[in-house]
Amino acid sequence: MPADKWKGSVEDGVERIKAFRKIVVHPRCERIAKEFRMYSYKVDPRDARLILPKLEDKWNHGIDALRYALSPLIQNRRTMPSFASFSPNRR
């Protein structure tokens, strides 16, 4: 099913992801770990010390997929989900 998109959906999604206390990336997921390190906001071309309020459209393929997967949570701004009972080793 396609992810809902609206004006500002990228920014809303990034802010929602940033609201998690922790994001755990498995050591084998080297590309997504690099994306999280490289993902950034645009910088003013005249003064590199000024960070603009616009996300850079680079290093974002995996992060975009994460935003799409979390789309229902992004739109629900009332509560953060609890993953306390989640066990990645559960079968």
Backbone as a chain_set.jsonl record, in Angstrom:
{"seq": "MPADKWKGSVEDGVERIKAFRKIVVHPRCERIAKEFRMYSYKVDPRDARLILPKLEDKWNHGIDALRYALSPLIQNRRTMPSFASFSPNRR", "coords": {"N": [[0.848, -1.164, 0.0], [0.571, 2.227, -0.768], [2.472, 4.913, 0.73], [1.113, 7.639, 2.546], [1.33, 10.99, 1.425], [1.999, 14.394, 1.977], [2.114, 17.991, 2.04], [5.081, 18.807, 3.505], [5.47, 16.299, 4.559], [7.863, 14.845, 4.579], [9.515, 16.293, 6.345], [7.89, 16.141, 8.641], [7.997, 13.381, 9.074], [10.748, 12.965, 9.577], [11.054, 14.461, 11.914], [9.42, 12.979, 13.614], [10.779, 10.529, 13.711], [13.132, 11.424, 14.915], [12.139, 11.873, 17.432], [12.119, 9.489, 18.801], [13.581, 7.794, 21.557], [15.809, 6.252, 21.108], [17.513, 4.945, 18.293], [18.175, 1.961, 16.909], [20.57, 0.426, 14.993], [21.385, -2.421, 13.304], [24.62, -3.934, 13.336], [25.306, -5.185, 10.904], [23.963, -3.729, 9.039], [25.282, -1.738, 7.351], [24.995, 0.229, 5.337], [22.599, 1.652, 5.943], [23.34, 2.628, 8.414], [25.376, 4.351, 7.62], [23.85, 6.146, 6.127], [22.307, 7.35, 8.186], [24.357, 8.696, 9.466], [25.176, 10.484, 7.488], [22.949, 11.917, 6.589], [21.44, 15.095, 6.357], [20.772, 18.625, 6.936], [20.343, 21.296, 4.561], [22.981, 23.605, 3.757], [23.776, 27.026, 3.913], [24.88, 28.374, 0.907], [26.463, 30.634, 0.758], [27.44, 31.058, 3.277], [28.776, 28.722, 5.042], [28.442, 28.168, 7.71], [25.863, 28.551, 8.362], [22.997, 26.774, 8.848], [20.336, 25.636, 6.965], [16.703, 25.466, 7.132], [15.914, 23.226, 5.597], [15.789, 19.968, 4.372], [18.481, 18.067, 3.042], [18.501, 16.46, -0.098], [19.807, 13.896, -0.186], [21.484, 10.823, 0.624], [19.268, 9.318, 1.647], [17.625, 7.125, 1.021], [17.139, 4.671, 2.483], [16.224, 5.841, 4.846], [13.97, 7.135, 3.898], [12.435, 4.863, 3.293], [12.059, 3.903, 5.878], [10.525, 6.005, 6.929], [8.215, 5.68, 5.344], [7.364, 3.17, 6.238], [6.73, 3.817, 8.845], [4.629, 5.502, 8.547], [1.835, 5.485, 9.558], [2.354, 6.024, 12.277], [3.607, 8.467, 12.136], [1.593, 10.154, 11.354], [-0.046, 9.994, 13.558], [0.126, 11.996, 16.014], [-0.286, 12.095, 18.698], [0.647, 10.109, 20.552], [3.625, 8.274, 21.363], [4.773, 5.143, 20.161], [5.103, 2.152, 22.155], [7.709, -0.015, 22.523], [8.438, -1.781, 24.398], [7.78, -4.444, 24.972], [8.712, -5.719, 22.792], [10.743, -8.112, 21.275], [13.548, -8.707, 19.505], [14.629, -11.216, 19.042], [12.651, -13.01, 19.3], [10.748, -15.807, 18.244]], "CA": [[0.0, 0.0, 0.0], [1.434, 3.417, -0.847], [2.525, 5.783, 1.905], [0.48, 8.942, 2.361], [2.256, 12.116, 1.304], [1.363, 15.707, 2.103], [3.114, 19.044, 2.109], [5.807, 18.71, 4.765], [5.485, 14.925, 5.089], [9.248, 14.43, 4.832], [9.936, 16.951, 7.577], [7.115, 15.546, 9.737], [8.531, 12.043, 9.308], [12.069, 13.07, 10.197], [10.854, 14.915, 13.295], [8.849, 11.862, 14.378], [11.869, 9.579, 13.926], [14.032, 12.042, 15.895], [11.498, 11.867, 18.746], [12.397, 8.236, 19.49], [14.711, 7.904, 22.488], [16.971, 5.568, 20.554], [17.353, 4.226, 17.031], [19.194, 0.914, 16.903], [20.881, -0.09, 13.658], [22.19, -3.65, 13.42], [25.958, -3.74, 12.768], [25.397, -5.638, 9.516], [23.263, -2.761, 8.18], [26.273, -0.677, 7.2], [24.513, 1.326, 4.475], [21.636, 2.494, 6.662], [24.113, 3.332, 9.446], [26.048, 5.464, 6.944], [22.808, 7.138, 5.813], [21.99, 8.108, 9.391], [25.475, 9.606, 9.751], [25.344, 11.46, 6.417], [21.707, 12.669, 6.365], [21.644, 16.416, 6.946], [20.047, 19.781, 6.422], [21.119, 22.093, 3.618], [23.829, 24.644, 4.318], [23.765, 28.243, 3.099], [26.053, 28.337, 0.034], [27.289, 31.83, 0.981], [28.036, 30.981, 4.609], [28.642, 27.307, 5.421], [28.122, 28.054, 9.138], [24.415, 28.683, 8.505], [22.23, 25.583, 8.463], [19.006, 26.03, 6.508], [15.637, 24.56, 7.611], [15.497, 22.385, 4.48], [16.562, 18.729, 4.334], [19.244, 17.756, 1.844], [17.921, 15.291, -0.763], [20.9, 12.944, -0.383], [21.637, 9.874, 1.722], [17.95, 9.206, 2.269], [16.783, 6.042, 0.503], [16.715, 3.823, 3.588], [15.458, 6.669, 5.777], [12.652, 7.288, 3.27], [11.708, 3.601, 3.494], [11.667, 3.892, 7.289], [9.408, 6.948, 7.052], [7.025, 5.064, 4.739], [6.912, 2.099, 7.139], [6.2, 4.441, 10.058], [3.631, 6.505, 8.161], [0.715, 5.623, 10.505], [2.835, 6.641, 13.513], [3.938, 9.861, 11.849], [0.336, 10.899, 11.316], [-0.61, 9.975, 14.907], [1.054, 12.823, 16.794], [-0.679, 12.105, 20.107], [1.444, 9.244, 21.414], [4.725, 7.51, 20.787], [4.545, 3.723, 20.415], [5.967, 1.503, 23.137], [8.263, -1.266, 22.031], [9.006, -2.421, 25.585], [7.583, -5.892, 24.936], [9.27, -6.227, 21.536], [11.999, -8.848, 21.395], [13.981, -9.028, 18.142], [15.033, -12.612, 18.94], [11.457, -13.841, 19.466], [10.407, -16.567, 17.031]], "C": [[0.896, 1.23, 0.0], [1.375, 4.237, 0.442], [1.835, 7.103, 1.577], [1.555, 10.015, 2.289], [1.45, 13.395, 1.365], [2.473, 16.739, 2.153], [3.77, 18.982, 3.487], [5.897, 17.307, 5.328], [6.903, 14.434, 5.381], [9.721, 15.006, 6.163], [9.197, 16.379, 8.792], [7.669, 14.169, 10.095], [9.879, 12.069, 10.006], [11.93, 13.514, 11.655], [10.302, 13.786, 14.166], [9.931, 10.829, 14.684], [12.842, 10.133, 14.975], [13.454, 12.018, 17.306], [11.699, 10.547, 19.495], [13.604, 8.422, 20.402], [15.977, 7.298, 21.905], [16.584, 4.935, 19.228], [18.507, 3.234, 16.973], [19.347, 0.402, 15.478], [21.803, -1.29, 13.845], [23.546, -3.424, 12.745], [26.107, -4.196, 11.317], [24.757, -4.653, 8.538], [24.141, -1.529, 7.976], [25.766, 0.504, 6.367], [23.533, 2.232, 5.197], [22.349, 3.251, 7.78], [24.822, 4.537, 8.82], [25.036, 6.545, 6.576], [22.486, 7.992, 7.03], [23.117, 9.076, 9.75], [25.532, 10.746, 8.735], [24.127, 12.362, 6.199], [21.82, 14.027, 7.06], [20.704, 17.454, 6.342], [20.946, 20.523, 5.445], [21.882, 23.182, 4.367], [23.784, 25.835, 3.364], [25.022, 28.267, 2.239], [26.985, 29.545, 0.235], [28.004, 31.804, 2.33], [27.784, 29.577, 5.158], [28.352, 27.118, 6.905], [26.624, 28.113, 9.379], [23.707, 27.434, 7.979], [20.805, 26.023, 8.144], [17.95, 25.037, 6.998], [15.072, 23.667, 6.507], [16.391, 21.156, 4.436], [17.259, 18.554, 2.995], [18.639, 16.501, 1.219], [19.039, 14.332, -1.174], [20.913, 11.996, 0.807], [20.312, 9.617, 2.425], [17.106, 8.023, 1.815], [16.268, 5.125, 1.618], [15.869, 4.583, 4.601], [14.064, 6.939, 5.203], [11.818, 6.023, 3.467], [11.234, 3.482, 4.941], [10.479, 4.828, 7.519], [8.128, 6.346, 6.491], [6.469, 3.982, 5.666], [6.256, 2.664, 8.394], [5.093, 5.455, 9.778], [2.44, 6.602, 9.119], [1.128, 6.274, 11.827], [3.145, 8.124, 13.312], [2.672, 10.708, 11.878], [-0.357, 10.94, 12.674], [0.349, 10.727, 15.824], [0.773, 12.769, 18.286], [0.256, 11.295, 20.989], [2.577, 8.59, 20.638], [4.444, 6.042, 21.079], [5.506, 3.197, 21.48], [6.419, 0.174, 22.561], [8.869, -2.068, 23.168], [8.872, -3.94, 25.531], [8.141, -6.528, 23.666], [10.593, -6.925, 21.801], [12.44, -9.254, 19.994], [14.362, -10.493, 17.963], [13.856, -13.57, 19.1], [11.137, -14.548, 18.163], [9.03, -17.122, 17.138]], "O": [[1.897, 1.255, 0.717], [0.364, 4.25, 1.145], [1.959, 7.62, 0.466], [2.56, 9.956, 2.998], [0.333, 13.457, 0.851], [3.645, 16.39, 2.292], [3.095, 19.093, 4.51], [6.351, 17.126, 6.458], [7.113, 13.684, 6.334], [10.262, 14.287, 7.003], [9.799, 16.159, 9.843], [7.795, 13.829, 11.271], [10.124, 11.285, 10.923], [12.619, 12.992, 12.53], [10.682, 13.658, 15.33], [9.991, 10.31, 15.799], [13.321, 9.386, 15.829], [14.2, 12.129, 18.278], [11.472, 10.49, 20.704], [14.545, 9.133, 20.05], [17.082, 7.768, 22.174], [15.466, 4.448, 19.062], [19.675, 3.625, 16.985], [18.375, -0.004, 14.84], [22.862, -1.188, 14.464], [23.611, -2.789, 11.693], [26.935, -3.66, 10.579], [24.991, -4.74, 7.332], [23.784, -0.422, 8.378], [26.081, 1.655, 6.67], [23.621, 3.454, 5.08], [22.001, 4.396, 8.066], [24.866, 5.614, 9.414], [25.331, 7.734, 6.699], [22.401, 9.215, 6.927], [22.86, 10.156, 10.281], [25.901, 11.866, 9.092], [24.271, 13.466, 5.674], [22.245, 14.104, 8.213], [19.964, 17.197, 5.392], [22.169, 20.394, 5.496], [21.489, 23.616, 5.45], [23.758, 25.661, 2.145], [26.128, 28.189, 2.775], [28.17, 29.47, -0.088], [29.041, 32.445, 2.506], [26.705, 29.287, 5.675], [28.041, 26.003, 7.323], [26.154, 27.771, 10.463], [23.817, 27.095, 6.801], [20.153, 26.693, 8.945], [18.275, 23.878, 7.254], [13.874, 23.385, 6.493], [17.616, 21.278, 4.458], [16.694, 18.856, 1.944], [18.296, 15.566, 1.942], [19.195, 14.002, -2.35], [20.407, 12.332, 1.879], [20.232, 9.687, 3.652], [15.943, 7.935, 2.21], [15.072, 4.841, 1.676], [14.912, 4.039, 5.151], [13.085, 6.967, 5.948], [10.629, 6.105, 3.773], [10.126, 3.01, 5.194], [9.537, 4.475, 8.228], [7.065, 6.483, 7.096], [5.257, 3.884, 5.859], [5.334, 2.061, 8.942], [4.671, 6.182, 10.677], [2.056, 7.717, 9.473], [0.337, 6.998, 12.432], [2.962, 8.933, 14.222], [2.681, 11.839, 12.365], [-1.173, 11.828, 12.921], [1.29, 10.135, 16.352], [1.527, 13.346, 19.07], [0.623, 11.75, 22.072], [2.493, 8.384, 19.428], [3.924, 5.724, 22.148], [6.591, 3.745, 21.674], [5.602, -0.656, 22.163], [9.713, -2.935, 22.941], [9.761, -4.652, 25.998], [8.051, -7.743, 23.488], [11.463, -6.38, 22.48], [11.773, -10.067, 19.355], [14.413, -10.972, 16.83], [14.028, -14.788, 19.046], [11.243, -13.952, 17.091], [8.561, -17.792, 16.218]]}, "num_chains": 1, "name": "protein.A"}
